[in-house]
Amino acid sequence: MSTLPQFIMFDLDGTLVDTAAEIAEAVNLTLREDGLVTIPVAQVRDLIGKGTAWLFGNALQAATGDAGIRTSARYARLYPRFLQHYAEGTGHISIPYPGVKNALLGLHQSGYRLGVVTNKERSLTLRLLDCHGLSKAFEVLVAGGDTPQGKPSPLPLQLALRQAGVQAGDALFVGDSSNDVEASRHAGVAVWAFNHGYNHGKPIASSSPDAVLDNFAELMARLGVTQAQPATL
């Protein structure tokens, strides 16, 4: 990306919205109902990024000590319950990162086209975006299950590019994890990453994105966007 992008794709959890405590609440409610020990929010935070099935499987393994729990009847019984708890609790604790709404509005007003590419299941993604008033900012959404593999595969980004009708060299991905960086590299898309995200407990700089961002004000400045004009998404 030698010039400013036409199309900007965003990750969701850990990039636009801080969801760790909300996901941990649903995980631990499910564990308690089944008589299991709960796990710390920090541990759940490090599991975010590969979809809810992977996250809950690892959380259940941590709570039971059973490495084969993902293929068990117990997992099959508890996973739908976790999804129900998470859907019911979406928007109660999670919060957009500071400056998100202003940045999205400013980008939109400046003519940038925006999309979300996440490993989170579509129904949960839509619910989260709706709860925080972010849905209308995005013209493209690629969620978990829309492609045979999620990030770090490039397939979700490639699908988003096709839906937008944009070439990889005219796009930018903004995320927070090594999955985002790897997917972008394989898709031929420039990638910037926030250091406020999850990245499995590791500094995002170690994944070598094209830029590391401290906040959304820095994102706007790099893209030549000033303060958004009064409006709503």
Secondary structure by P-SEA (a helix, b strand, c coil): ccccccbbbbbccccccccaaaaaaaaaaaaaaabbbbbcaaaaaaaccccaaaaaaaaaaaacccccccccaaaaacaaaaaaaaaaacccccccccaaaaaaaaaaaabbbbbbbccccaaaaaaaaaaacccccccccccccccccccccaaaaaaaaaaaccccccbbbbbccaaaaaaaaaacbbbbbbcccccccccccccccccccccaaaaaaaacccccccccc
